[in-house]
């Protein structure tokens, strides 16, 4: 029934805003929880990394005068806020979850380790891994690549606002053409901004495939898990 047994789901913080201009849209959060519940019911082991751009983005903060390190630390805390919100939404639909943090902040979340994350996954918990890598100058894309490799995921599922990777930004260029699949090398050659280069290189070197798909359409997550050809498949 399912194509992937263990996945790393990367969610965009901006997507959590939904129709709002800032913060968390409760309806979008509930939709995400419902989609995650669908694949959890299929027996899929789910690790999640979520961005913090709906609350604070370190890089844009530094452009406005924030110290880059402090700005990135603020961004890490934003991902913890989103992780707690998602955990609460999952609890409300009957899905048990654990929030792990890359920076010590018990009792808000348990301190992350690969072994603890895998243990919880095998016990049936959804594991939400927050605070990025715990280090400045690394994006949550890099954090999700790292965590996906560490937990030995079969694939990284990158949920976005668009339905895959295009030759150009489809929101700006109506002539942009969607790829059904693409190699990491072609992403480099074409200069496509799928993720930052550090994250993309980590996935390439560790042979972790990525599926970029539209998470904002209910049911899409289950379709990807069942092997339906939606989104764009990135591979070596």
C-alpha positions as CSV (number, residue, x, y, z in Angstrom):
1,X,0.0,0.0,0.0
2,X,2.7,2.5,0.9
3,X,5.9,3.4,-1.1
4,X,7.8,4.7,1.8
5,X,8.1,3.2,5.3
6,X,9.9,6.1,7.1
7,X,9.8,9.7,5.9
8,X,11.1,13.1,6.8
9,X,8.4,15.6,6.2
10,X,9.7,19.2,5.8
11,X,7.0,21.8,6.3
12,X,7.3,25.5,5.5
13,X,6.7,28.0,8.3
14,X,5.2,30.4,5.8
15,X,2.6,27.8,4.8
16,X,1.3,27.8,8.4
17,X,0.2,31.4,8.0
18,X,-2.5,30.2,5.6
19,X,-4.7,33.2,4.8
20,X,-3.1,35.3,7.6
21,X,-0.1,37.6,7.1
22,X,1.7,36.4,10.2
23,X,1.7,33.7,12.8
24,X,-0.4,30.5,12.6
25,X,-3.6,29.9,10.8
26,X,-5.5,27.4,12.9
27,X,-7.4,26.0,9.9
28,X,-4.2,25.3,8.0
29,X,-2.7,23.7,11.1
30,X,-5.7,21.4,11.4
31,X,-5.5,20.5,7.7
32,X,-1.8,19.5,8.2
33,X,-2.7,17.4,11.3
34,X,-5.4,15.6,9.4
35,X,-3.1,14.8,6.5
36,X,-0.4,13.5,8.9
37,X,-3.0,11.4,10.7
38,X,-3.9,9.8,7.3
39,X,-0.4,8.5,6.6
40,X,0.2,7.6,10.3
41,X,-2.8,5.3,10.1
42,X,-1.1,3.5,7.2
43,X,1.8,2.6,9.5
44,X,4.3,5.2,8.1
45,X,7.0,6.3,10.5
46,X,7.0,10.1,10.4
47,X,9.7,12.6,11.3
48,X,8.9,16.3,10.8
49,X,11.0,19.4,10.6
50,X,9.1,22.7,10.3
51,X,10.4,26.2,9.5
52,X,9.8,29.4,11.4
53,X,9.4,32.0,8.7
54,X,5.8,32.8,9.7
55,X,7.2,34.2,13.0
56,X,10.9,35.2,12.4
57,X,13.5,34.5,9.8
58,X,17.1,35.1,10.9
59,X,18.5,36.0,7.5
60,X,15.9,38.7,6.9
61,X,16.4,39.9,10.5
62,X,20.1,40.4,10.0
63,X,19.3,42.6,6.9
64,X,17.4,44.8,9.3
65,X,20.2,45.2,11.8
66,X,19.9,42.1,13.9
67,X,23.1,40.3,14.8
68,X,23.1,37.2,12.5
69,X,23.8,34.7,15.3
70,X,21.1,36.1,17.5
71,X,18.7,36.4,14.6
72,X,19.3,32.8,13.7
73,X,18.7,31.8,17.3
74,X,15.4,33.7,17.3
75,X,14.5,31.8,14.1
76,X,15.3,28.5,15.9
77,X,12.9,29.5,18.7
78,X,10.3,30.2,16.1
79,X,10.5,26.7,14.8
80,X,10.0,25.4,18.4
81,X,6.8,27.5,18.6
82,X,5.5,26.0,15.4
83,X,6.5,22.5,16.5
84,X,4.6,22.8,19.7
85,X,1.5,24.0,17.8
86,X,1.7,21.1,15.4
87,X,2.2,18.7,18.3
88,X,-0.9,20.1,20.0
89,X,-2.9,19.8,16.7
90,X,-1.8,16.1,16.3
91,X,-2.8,15.4,19.9
92,X,-6.3,16.8,19.2
93,X,-6.8,14.3,16.4
94,X,-5.5,11.4,18.4
95,X,-2.0,11.1,17.1
96,X,0.8,10.8,19.7
97,X,3.8,13.0,19.0
98,X,7.1,14.0,20.6
99,X,8.9,17.3,20.2
100,X,12.7,17.1,20.2
101,X,14.8,20.2,20.3
102,X,18.4,20.8,19.0
103,X,18.9,23.2,21.9
104,X,18.3,22.1,25.5
105,X,15.0,23.5,26.8
106,X,13.4,20.9,28.9
107,X,10.5,20.6,29.7
108,X,9.4,22.3,26.4
109,X,10.9,19.4,24.5
110,X,13.4,16.6,24.9
111,X,17.0,17.2,23.7
112,X,17.5,15.7,20.3
113,X,19.5,12.6,19.5
114,X,19.3,10.2,16.6
115,X,18.8,7.2,18.8
116,X,15.9,8.8,20.8
117,X,14.2,9.9,17.5
118,X,14.4,6.5,16.0
119,X,13.2,4.8,19.2
120,X,10.1,7.0,19.2
121,X,9.5,6.5,15.5
122,X,9.6,2.7,16.0
123,X,7.1,3.0,18.9
124,X,4.7,4.8,16.6
125,X,5.1,8.4,17.7
126,X,5.3,11.3,15.2
127,X,8.6,12.9,15.9
128,X,8.9,16.7,15.5
129,X,12.5,17.8,15.4
130,X,12.8,21.5,16.2
131,X,15.4,24.3,16.6
132,X,17.1,23.5,13.3
133,X,20.6,22.1,13.8
134,X,21.0,24.1,16.9
135,X,23.7,26.2,15.1
136,X,23.5,29.6,13.3
137,X,24.1,30.0,9.6
138,X,22.2,26.8,8.8
139,X,18.6,26.9,7.4
140,X,15.8,24.6,8.3
141,X,16.2,23.0,4.9
142,X,19.7,22.0,6.0
143,X,18.3,20.9,9.3
144,X,15.7,18.7,7.6
145,X,18.4,17.1,5.3
146,X,20.5,16.4,8.3
147,X,17.6,14.9,10.3
148,X,16.4,12.9,7.3
149,X,19.8,11.3,6.9
150,X,20.2,10.7,10.6
151,X,16.9,8.9,11.1
152,X,17.6,6.9,8.0
153,X,14.5,8.1,6.2
154,X,13.5,6.6,2.8
155,X,12.7,10.0,1.4
156,X,12.4,13.7,2.3
157,X,8.9,15.0,1.5
158,X,9.2,18.8,1.0
159,X,5.7,20.2,1.4
160,X,5.4,23.6,-0.3
161,X,2.8,26.0,-1.8
162,X,3.6,24.9,-5.3
163,X,3.0,21.4,-6.9
164,X,6.7,20.7,-7.7
165,X,9.9,22.1,-9.2
166,X,9.6,24.3,-12.3
167,X,12.0,25.7,-14.8
168,X,11.3,29.1,-13.2
169,X,9.1,30.5,-10.4
170,X,5.6,29.5,-11.6
171,X,4.1,32.3,-9.4
172,X,6.1,34.9,-11.5
173,X,6.6,33.2,-14.9
174,X,3.5,31.7,-16.5
175,X,5.6,29.9,-19.1
176,X,7.4,27.9,-16.4
177,X,7.4,24.1,-17.0
178,X,7.1,21.5,-14.2
179,X,9.6,18.6,-13.9
180,X,8.1,15.2,-13.0
181,X,11.6,14.2,-11.9
182,X,15.1,15.8,-11.9
183,X,18.6,14.9,-10.8
184,X,20.6,16.8,-8.2
185,X,23.2,17.6,-10.9
186,X,20.6,19.2,-13.1
187,X,19.4,21.3,-10.2
188,X,23.0,22.6,-9.9
189,X,23.4,23.2,-13.6
190,X,20.1,25.0,-14.0
191,X,20.6,27.0,-10.8
192,X,17.2,26.0,-9.4
193,X,16.4,27.1,-5.9
194,X,14.8,24.0,-4.5
195,X,16.6,24.2,-1.2
196,X,19.8,25.9,-0.2
197,X,23.0,24.4,-1.6
198,X,24.2,22.9,1.7
199,X,20.9,21.0,2.1
200,X,20.9,19.9,-1.5
201,X,24.5,18.7,-1.4
202,X,23.8,16.7,1.8
203,X,20.9,14.9,0.2
204,X,23.0,14.2,-2.9
205,X,26.0,12.9,-1.1
206,X,23.9,10.7,1.2
207,X,21.5,9.5,-1.5
208,X,18.4,10.8,0.2
209,X,15.7,11.4,-2.5
210,X,13.3,14.3,-2.2
211,X,9.7,14.7,-3.3
212,X,8.6,18.3,-3.7
213,X,4.8,18.6,-3.7
214,X,1.9,20.8,-2.8
215,X,1.1,20.2,0.9
216,X,-1.7,22.8,0.9
217,X,-4.0,20.5,-1.1
218,X,-5.7,18.1,1.4
219,X,-5.0,14.4,0.5
220,X,-1.7,15.1,-1.3
221,X,0.5,13.7,1.4
222,X,-1.3,10.4,1.3
223,X,-1.1,10.3,-2.5
224,X,2.7,10.8,-2.3
225,X,3.1,8.1,0.3
226,X,1.0,5.7,-1.9
227,X,3.4,6.3,-4.8
228,X,1.1,8.5,-7.0
229,X,3.1,10.6,-9.4
230,X,2.4,14.1,-8.1
231,X,5.1,16.7,-7.4
232,X,8.7,16.4,-8.5
233,X,11.0,13.5,-7.6
234,X,14.7,14.5,-7.0
235,X,17.4,11.9,-7.1
236,X,21.0,11.1,-8.1
